């Protein structure tokens, strides 16, 4: 579904993903996209879900939202044009955000 993202320069595609399944059941869970398709299915490593495995599944489910947030944050960079052209200020997050966006896009 297309929604307006204030400060992002126009419409942005929001694709909410959700987790299907219960982590306390020791069974596989799935990440489902907004169309109902399975993005991935993961079983717990040792038959029970460890905290870090649950956290990773939640990050996967949040990935589309995180990508939108990173893109918005990059557009909100407070560096001047000269600072941007020279690689941003040393404490600016944008170079790291651009690397993460590139990884997400493949």
Secondary structure, DSSP 8 states (H G I E B T S, - for coil): -EEEETTTTEEEE----EEES-GGGTS-EEEE-TTS-EEEEE--TTSS--HHHHHHHHHHHHHHHHHHHHHHHHHT----HHHHHTT--TT-SHHHHHHHHHHHH-
